[in-house]
Amino acid sequence: MAVKTKIQIRRDTAANWTSTNPTLAEGELGFETNSELFKIGNGSNDWNSLSYFNQTKLTANSQSTGLDTYDRQILNNNAALFTSGGLFLSFFTPSENITISSITFVSGSTNVSGTPTLVRIGLFTYDETTLTLVAATASDTNIGATANTAYTRSLSTDGSLPSTYQLVRGNRYAIGLLQVGATNISGVGCSGSNNVLSSLPPRLSGTVSGLSDLPTSTTSVTNTTSRPWFRVTV
């Protein structure tokens, strides 16, 4: 009579793996249930010293010192339009711990319309319900003023926020740009025809309207097809 055998991979959450920090046997798999990433043991290195198997930090073309919210090969010019008072967000989950100090935004091919009084980029944690501001750039109304330009801005300590911030692998984050006063600022990003698809868990994009500055916390995220590209760097 045939014997049925069930094989289960050793598994736990990213936080528990990091906390217990075991040493996997040579060839033994360890699976993170919340990030769906895994590592393969070598019999000597502990969990925190091992690299994830066949994983880039976020996308195929991210640099080793930072993360891109979207692969640059799939971006479109003017895919993101930032209207006044609207915070337009892209969501992501890092697969490595990384401490960042700056954020990059690339303007689209359409020049800014009007004169903004505030332009800021914010980094938020996200639990599929609440956005919580954890880091941000200072306001710089030159951002977006010139078409087809990369703008890299350091994190600011304004509002008692940190000048560096550690992204934790497996956690969900969002980066968003808010401009106030201009008709719109265009940005490079991913465009989609169905905002419902972008809102399905895990959310890919969203917007918060009626703002005069970055919110410290909000649950008022609504759907949008605009998905701006950002890069965070150490």
C-alpha positions in Angstrom: 0.0 0.0 0.0 1.3 3.4 -1.0 2.4 5.6 1.9 1.5 9.3 1.7 4.2 11.7 2.8 3.7 15.3 3.6 6.7 17.6 3.3 6.6 20.9 5.0 9.2 23.7 4.8 10.4 25.3 8.0 8.5 28.5 8.2 7.9 31.6 10.4 7.3 35.4 10.1 10.2 37.6 9.2 10.2 39.1 12.7 10.4 35.7 14.4 13.2 34.5 12.0 15.2 37.7 12.9 14.6 37.3 16.6 15.4 33.6 16.9 18.2 33.9 14.3 18.8 30.1 13.9 21.5 28.4 11.8 19.9 26.4 9.0 21.5 23.1 8.1 23.2 22.9 4.7 20.5 22.9 2.0 17.7 23.5 4.6 15.0 26.0 3.5 13.6 28.7 5.7 10.4 30.4 4.5 9.0 33.8 5.6 5.2 33.5 5.7 4.5 37.3 5.5 7.0 38.2 2.8 6.9 34.9 0.8 10.8 35.1 0.6 13.1 32.2 1.6 16.7 31.5 2.4 18.8 28.3 2.1 21.1 27.3 4.9 24.8 26.4 4.5 25.3 24.9 8.0 27.4 27.7 9.3 25.8 31.1 8.8 23.0 32.2 11.1 19.7 33.4 9.6 20.5 37.1 9.7 23.8 36.5 7.8 22.2 34.6 4.9 20.9 36.3 1.8 17.5 35.7 0.4 17.4 33.2 -2.5 17.3 34.7 -6.0 15.9 38.0 -4.8 16.8 41.6 -5.8 16.2 44.2 -3.2 12.9 45.3 -4.8 13.0 45.2 -8.6 15.3 43.8 -11.3 17.0 47.2 -11.9 17.4 48.5 -8.4 20.9 49.6 -7.4 22.6 47.9 -4.5 22.4 51.0 -2.3 18.7 51.7 -2.8 15.2 50.5 -3.9 13.0 51.4 -6.8 9.2 51.3 -6.3 8.8 50.0 -9.9 11.1 48.5 -12.5 12.3 51.3 -14.8 11.7 49.1 -17.9 8.0 49.4 -17.5 7.7 53.2 -16.8 5.9 55.8 -18.9 6.4 59.5 -19.2 3.6 61.6 -17.6 2.0 58.5 -16.1 1.6 60.4 -12.8 -0.1 63.7 -12.6 0.1 65.5 -9.3 -2.9 67.8 -8.9 -2.9 70.5 -6.2 -3.6 69.2 -2.7 -3.3 65.6 -3.8 -0.9 63.1 -2.3 -0.2 60.4 -4.9 1.3 57.2 -3.6 3.1 54.1 -4.7 3.3 51.1 -2.3 6.1 48.6 -2.0 7.6 45.9 0.2 11.4 45.7 0.6 13.0 42.3 0.6 16.0 43.5 2.5 16.6 45.7 5.5 18.0 49.0 4.3 18.6 52.4 6.0 17.7 55.3 3.6 18.6 59.0 3.7 17.1 60.3 0.4 14.3 59.9 -2.1 14.4 60.5 -5.9 11.5 61.6 -8.1 11.7 62.0 -11.9 9.5 64.6 -13.6 7.7 63.8 -16.9 8.0 65.5 -20.2 5.3 68.1 -19.5 6.4 71.2 -17.7 4.7 72.2 -14.4 1.5 74.2 -14.9 1.3 77.0 -12.4 3.5 77.9 -9.4 3.4 75.5 -6.4 3.7 76.8 -2.8 4.7 73.4 -1.4 6.3 70.3 -2.8 7.2 67.4 -0.4 7.8 63.7 -0.6 6.8 61.5 2.3 7.5 58.0 3.3 4.8 56.1 5.1 4.2 52.8 6.8 1.0 51.0 5.7 -1.1 48.3 7.3 -3.7 48.1 4.4 -5.7 50.6 6.4 -3.7 53.4 7.9 -0.8 55.5 6.4 1.6 56.8 9.0 4.3 59.3 8.1 7.8 58.2 9.2 10.1 60.3 7.1 9.9 63.1 4.6 11.8 65.7 2.5 11.6 69.4 3.2 9.4 71.4 0.9 11.1 72.4 -2.3 9.1 74.2 -5.0 11.8 73.6 -7.6 10.8 69.9 -7.7 9.1 69.3 -11.0 9.9 72.7 -12.4 12.0 71.3 -15.2 10.7 68.4 -17.5 12.6 65.1 -17.7 14.7 65.8 -14.6 15.7 63.6 -11.7 15.2 65.3 -8.3 17.0 63.7 -5.3 16.2 65.2 -1.9 17.6 64.2 1.5 15.2 63.3 4.3 14.6 66.3 6.6 14.3 66.6 10.3 11.5 69.1 10.0 8.6 68.2 12.3 11.0 66.0 14.4 11.2 63.4 11.6 14.5 61.4 11.2 17.2 62.2 8.7 17.6 58.5 8.1 15.1 55.7 8.3 15.4 51.9 8.3 13.1 50.0 6.0 12.3 46.5 7.3 12.0 43.6 4.9 8.5 42.2 4.7 6.8 45.4 5.9 4.6 47.5 3.7 5.4 51.1 2.8 4.3 53.9 0.6 6.0 56.9 -0.9 4.0 59.9 -2.1 4.5 63.3 -3.5 2.3 66.2 -2.5 2.2 69.6 -4.3 0.1 72.5 -3.4 -0.7 75.5 -5.6 0.2 74.4 -9.1 -2.4 73.1 -11.5 -0.3 69.9 -11.9 3.2 68.4 -11.9 3.9 65.5 -14.2 6.0 62.5 -13.2 7.4 59.3 -14.6 5.5 56.2 -13.4 3.3 53.3 -14.3 -0.2 53.9 -15.7 -3.1 51.6 -15.5 -6.6 51.6 -16.9 -8.3 50.0 -13.8 -7.9 51.7 -10.4 -9.7 48.8 -8.7 -6.9 46.4 -9.6 -4.4 48.8 -8.1 -6.3 48.9 -4.9 -6.6 45.1 -4.3 -4.4 43.9 -1.4 -1.6 44.5 -1.4 -2.4 48.0 -2.6 -0.2 49.3 -5.5 -1.3 52.9 -5.6 -3.6 55.4 -4.0 -4.2 59.1 -3.4 -5.3 61.4 -0.5 -6.9 64.7 -1.5 -7.6 68.0 0.1 -4.2 68.4 1.8 -2.1 71.4 2.6 0.9 69.4 3.9 1.8 65.8 4.4 -0.5 64.0 6.9 0.9 62.5 10.0 -1.7 59.7 9.7 -4.7 59.0 7.5 -7.1 56.3 6.5 -8.5 58.3 3.6 -6.7 56.5 0.7 -8.8 56.3 -2.4 -8.1 54.6 -5.7 -6.1 56.0 -8.6 -4.5 54.7 -11.8 -1.5 57.0 -11.3 1.5 55.1 -9.9 4.5 57.4 -9.6 8.1 56.0 -9.6 10.4 56.8 -6.7 13.8 55.6 -5.6 15.1 55.5 -2.0 18.8 55.5 -1.4 21.2 55.2 1.6 
